[in-house]
Structures are given as structure tokens and as C-alpha cells.
Amino acid sequence: MRLLFLLLLLAGAASAAPLVPAPTADSARLRRHLRYLMSTPAPRNHQHVVVLDSVARYLGRELRRSGGRVSEQPYEVNGQTYRNVIAAFGPETGPRIVVGAHYDVCGEQPGADDNGTGVAALLELARLLGQQTGLKQRIELVAYTLEEPPYFRTRHMGSYVHAKSLHDQGAEVRGMVVLEMLGYYDERRGSQHYPFGPLKLIYGTRGNYVTAVRKFGRGRFSRPFARHYKRAAALPVRRFQAPAWLPGIDFSDHLNYWKFGYSALMLTDTSFYRNRNYHHAADTLEKLDLHRLALATDAVLAALLRV
């Protein structure tokens, strides 16, 4: 009974009829952004600063074209300058919601799902936000650098730099959402794995859903956002809540917002628990499902407008 109770607590999901938000994300635009990210002359890793700078410029142009108020957040690591790219929508002042995705990759690999899909979704979300009128709160989209090793879990992560800057400014932050790998789906039985085996009894073994991941506590924003996301999504969504020590629950930029006391969650296709191309050269565009990536993006917009 105790194990069953724990599993039900971790699941934290209630069924609800999905709503299809409008306007909808454009899978052709998502593909164009991914093709650009895959076409850089060298991988988007910390060793190729010129490449990262060119990607930052591309992101800035696209975010500005969508109507965002764009700025850069440069900082220095080992004598090199790296930069976050930030676009604000809605009111100039007041409480804000942060939505972020990292644009660097791990090592010498193309990083289509990790995290090209998160970045493409961020850019398409910007376009959709730019079509909204009368946004009631400031929404800050942030493309982070240096999420990947060797800087993961260090103060050199772009998300740490951004979260700390908000804390130091005394900014009022309602919450944060990270878009981390949202394009890989697999309908085959046994395609989905878990850090804790019995979870398959609740979530199933087909890797065909998006997971909204949050930790116990600090749910003032993350809990209602996950609920709205699930209700709005036109694809399966699993809400997952667990202790912060469970492997994988903090494997992205949201961990740095937790450090400063902000309510934050991750939207993901579950990374290496499903996509065996993770951190390998096989993480390429043709393996992704851009239709479902578009649906996942639509639900982000819908949840932001409702939360």
C-alpha cells in the first residue's frame, strides 16, 4: 500500500479533456529553425565561441522579428565571452514568467532534440506571443548558453547567470518553465524507460507523451502551469512530481531557478529515458516528430495565457 501511495503521489495527474489552442505553431517554421541549428560550421559547444555567437545573433533576429524587446546578457568564462539572448513580451514592468531553452550542445554532436527542439519551440512561441494583444504579465523568453558539460551544475551556466541576475535585482518572478527536448516520440511498447521501474505501471511503456516535471514543494506556479498545460495539450501529457534527488528531475536549466527560490518546472520528452540518440551523433532532425513538437509548443502558449 505504501508503494502504491508513493506511485500515485508521484503521478500527480488528473484526467481532463484536451483543448486545442489557437493560433497554432507552424511545423514548417520549426523545421527551418532546426535546419539552421544543424547547419552551423562546427557544433554549438563551448569550444566554438564564434559559432555560439552566430547562433545568438540568429536568435536575436528571430525574437526581434516576432516583436520581442531583445537584449543580450554577456558574461565571461575562462577569458571567453558567452551570452544569453532575452526577449520580453507584455508589460515593461511587473511580475514576470520566464520560459527558457539552452542553445548549446554537448561535445561534437548536432543536438537536434537536445536542445534544438527546445530552441525552435522557444522561437515559435515568440512568434505566437507577438500575435497576442493585451498580455497581462511580462513573459521573458531566454535562450541560454553553457547548459551542457563541462559547465553543467556550475555557476557558468547561462541559466545560473540569468536566475542570479533576477534575484540580485529583486525582480518579482512568478515562475519559470524550461523547454528541454520536446521532439522525440515512439509509439512502440518498451520505448519509454524510467529512473524508478514501477513508474511504468502508471505512465506506461510507450514514449508518446510530454512530461511536465517538478519537484516537491515550490509549486505555487509550477503546479497550476502543469495543470493548464495538460488540459490544453492536443497530445498526451504526464505530470510528474518527485523529490529533487531522483535522477533526471533536475537535468536542465530549471535547477538554477530552484537555487534562488523560484517555482520552476521542465517540459520534456524525457531525454535519455526515451531517446537513445541523446548526446550522440545520431541526434538528427529526421528522427524527430515536428507535428507533435508543434502541439507541445501550442500547449505552452495556452498555459501561459491561463496561468
C-alpha positions in Angstrom: 0.0 0.0 0.0 2.8 2.4 0.8 4.4 1.8 -2.6 1.1 2.3 -4.4 0.6 5.6 -2.4 4.0 6.8 -3.5 3.4 6.0 -7.1 0.1 7.8 -7.1 1.7 10.8 -5.4 4.4 10.9 -8.0 1.9 10.7 -10.8 0.1 13.8 -9.6 -2.1 13.9 -12.7 -5.8 14.2 -13.2 -7.6 13.5 -16.5 -9.1 16.3 -18.4 -10.5 16.9 -21.9 -7.8 18.5 -24.1 -8.4 21.9 -25.6 -6.7 22.9 -28.9 -5.2 26.4 -28.6 -5.1 28.9 -31.4 -3.1 30.2 -33.1 -1.2 27.1 -33.7 2.6 26.6 -34.0 3.9 26.1 -37.6 5.9 22.8 -38.1 7.5 24.3 -41.2 8.9 27.2 -39.2 10.1 24.7 -36.5 11.9 22.7 -39.2 13.5 25.9 -40.6 14.9 26.8 -37.2 16.2 23.3 -36.7 17.8 23.2 -40.1 19.7 26.4 -39.2 20.9 25.0 -35.9 22.0 21.8 -37.6 23.9 23.7 -40.3 26.5 25.6 -38.3 30.1 25.0 -39.5 31.0 23.5 -36.2 28.9 22.1 -33.3 27.3 24.6 -30.9 29.5 23.7 -28.0 31.6 25.8 -25.6 34.8 25.3 -27.6 33.3 27.1 -30.7 32.5 30.6 -29.4 32.3 32.1 -32.9 29.5 29.5 -33.7 27.7 30.2 -30.5 27.9 34.0 -31.2 26.4 33.4 -34.7 23.6 31.4 -33.2 23.0 34.1 -30.7 22.7 36.6 -33.5 20.2 34.4 -35.3 18.1 34.0 -32.2 18.1 37.8 -31.6 17.0 38.5 -35.1 14.1 36.0 -34.9 13.0 37.1 -31.5 13.1 40.8 -32.6 11.1 39.9 -35.7 8.4 38.4 -33.5 8.0 41.7 -31.6 10.1 40.9 -28.6 12.2 43.5 -26.8 15.5 41.8 -27.2 18.7 42.1 -25.2 21.8 40.1 -24.6 23.3 39.0 -21.3 27.1 38.5 -21.9 29.4 37.1 -19.3 33.0 35.8 -19.3 34.2 32.3 -18.6 38.0 31.5 -18.8 38.7 34.5 -20.9 35.8 33.9 -23.4 32.6 35.8 -23.7 29.3 33.8 -23.8 25.8 35.3 -24.0 22.2 34.6 -23.2 19.6 36.1 -25.5 16.5 37.5 -23.9 13.2 38.7 -25.4 10.5 40.3 -23.3 6.8 40.4 -24.2 3.9 42.2 -22.4 4.2 44.9 -19.8 7.6 46.6 -19.3 7.3 46.2 -15.5 5.6 44.0 -13.0 5.8 40.2 -12.2 7.3 38.0 -14.9 7.2 34.5 -16.1 10.5 33.1 -17.6 10.5 30.5 -20.4 13.9 29.2 -21.4 15.8 26.8 -23.5 19.5 26.2 -24.0 21.1 26.5 -27.4 24.5 24.9 -26.8 25.2 21.2 -27.3 27.4 18.5 -25.6 30.6 17.8 -27.5 30.7 17.1 -31.2 27.1 16.3 -32.0 24.3 18.0 -33.9 21.9 18.3 -31.0 18.6 18.1 -32.9 16.5 17.1 -30.0 19.0 18.2 -27.3 18.2 21.0 -27.5 17.4 22.2 -31.0 13.7 21.3 -30.3 13.6 23.4 -27.2 15.1 26.4 -29.0 12.9 26.0 -32.1 9.8 25.8 -29.8 11.0 29.0 -28.0 11.3 30.9 -31.3 7.9 29.7 -32.4 6.4 30.6 -29.0 7.9 34.1 -29.5 6.1 34.4 -32.8 2.8 33.4 -31.3 3.2 35.7 -28.3 3.9 38.5 -30.7 0.4 38.0 -32.1 -1.2 38.4 -28.7 -2.7 41.7 -27.7 -3.1 42.9 -24.1 -0.8 40.5 -22.4 -1.4 40.9 -18.7 2.0 40.0 -17.5 5.6 40.2 -18.6 6.8 37.0 -20.3 10.6 36.7 -20.7 11.9 34.2 -23.2 15.6 33.3 -22.6 17.9 31.3 -24.8 20.7 30.1 -22.6 24.3 29.2 -23.3 26.6 26.7 -21.5 24.0 24.3 -20.1 26.0 21.3 -21.2 29.2 19.8 -19.8 31.7 20.8 -18.7 29.7 23.6 -17.2 26.6 21.8 -16.1 25.9 22.3 -12.4 28.3 25.2 -12.3 27.9 29.0 -11.9 28.9 29.3 -15.5 25.6 28.0 -16.8 23.7 30.7 -18.6 20.6 29.9 -16.6 22.5 30.4 -13.4 23.7 33.8 -14.6 20.1 34.8 -15.5 18.5 33.5 -12.4 21.1 35.2 -10.2 20.6 38.5 -12.0 16.8 38.3 -11.3 17.5 37.6 -7.7 20.1 40.4 -7.4 17.6 42.8 -9.0 14.9 41.8 -6.6 12.7 41.0 -9.7 9.3 39.6 -9.0 9.2 36.2 -10.8 6.0 34.2 -10.8 7.7 31.1 -12.1 9.9 29.5 -14.7 9.4 26.9 -17.5 12.3 25.2 -19.3 11.8 23.6 -22.7 14.2 20.6 -22.8 14.0 18.1 -25.6 10.4 18.1 -27.0 10.7 16.4 -30.4 11.2 12.7 -29.9 8.3 10.3 -29.7 8.0 6.5 -30.0 4.8 4.5 -30.0 6.4 1.1 -29.6 5.9 -0.8 -26.3 9.0 -0.7 -24.2 10.3 2.5 -25.8 9.9 4.5 -22.5 12.1 4.0 -19.5 12.1 5.4 -16.0 14.5 6.2 -13.2 12.3 4.1 -10.9 11.0 0.9 -12.6 7.5 0.7 -11.1 6.6 4.1 -12.6 5.9 2.2 -15.9 2.8 0.8 -14.1 1.4 4.3 -14.1 2.8 6.0 -17.1 3.1 3.0 -19.5 6.0 1.9 -21.7 5.2 3.9 -24.9 7.2 7.1 -25.3 4.4 9.1 -26.9 3.9 11.9 -24.3 5.3 15.1 -22.9 6.2 15.2 -19.3 5.8 18.2 -17.0 8.4 17.7 -14.3 8.5 19.4 -11.0 9.9 18.7 -7.5 8.0 18.5 -4.2 7.4 22.0 -2.8 7.8 25.3 -4.6 4.6 24.6 -6.6 2.9 27.9 -6.4 3.5 28.4 -10.1 4.6 25.0 -11.4 1.6 23.2 -10.2 -1.1 25.3 -11.9 1.1 25.7 -15.0 1.4 21.9 -15.4 -2.3 21.5 -14.9 -3.1 24.1 -17.6 -0.6 22.6 -19.9 -2.1 19.1 -19.6 -5.6 20.5 -20.2 -4.6 22.5 -23.2 -2.4 19.9 -24.9 -3.6 18.0 -28.0 -1.1 15.2 -27.2 -0.7 13.1 -24.2 0.9 14.8 -21.1 2.1 13.2 -17.9 2.6 15.3 -14.8 5.5 14.1 -12.7 6.3 15.3 -9.2 9.2 13.8 -7.2 12.0 14.5 -4.8 14.8 16.6 -6.2 17.3 13.8 -5.7 15.5 11.5 -8.2 17.8 11.1 -11.2 16.8 13.3 -14.2 14.4 15.6 -12.4 16.9 18.5 -12.3 18.8 17.7 -15.5 18.2 21.1 -17.1 18.2 24.9 -16.6 15.3 25.0 -14.2 17.6 23.7 -11.4 19.2 27.1 -11.2 15.9 28.8 -10.5 15.2 26.4 -7.7 18.5 27.5 -6.2 17.1 31.1 -5.9 13.8 30.0 -4.5 11.7 30.3 -7.7 8.9 27.9 -8.7 10.1 26.2 -11.8 9.4 23.1 -13.9 10.7 21.3 -17.0 8.7 20.2 -20.1 10.5 17.3 -21.8 10.2 14.2 -23.9 12.2 12.6 -21.0 15.5 12.8 -22.8 17.7 9.7 -22.4 14.9 7.8 -20.8 13.4 7.6 -24.3 15.7 9.0 -26.9 18.8 6.7 -27.2 20.4 9.2 -29.5 20.9 11.6 -26.6 24.5 13.1 -26.7 25.4 11.1 -29.8 25.9 12.0 -33.4 22.6 10.2 -34.2 20.6 13.0 -32.6 19.5 14.3 -36.0 16.5 16.1 -37.5 14.9 13.2 -39.4 14.3 11.3 -36.2 12.0 14.0 -34.8 8.2 14.4 -34.9 7.7 18.0 -35.7 3.9 17.8 -35.7 4.0 16.7 -32.1 6.6 19.4 -31.4 4.2 21.9 -32.7 1.4 20.6 -30.5 3.7 20.7 -27.5 4.5 24.4 -28.3 0.8 25.3 -28.7 0.2 24.0 -25.2 2.9 26.2 -23.7 1.2 29.3 -25.2 -2.2 28.2 -23.9 -0.9 27.5 -20.4 1.0 30.9 -20.3 -2.3 32.7 -21.2 -4.2 30.9 -18.5 -1.9 30.6 -15.5 
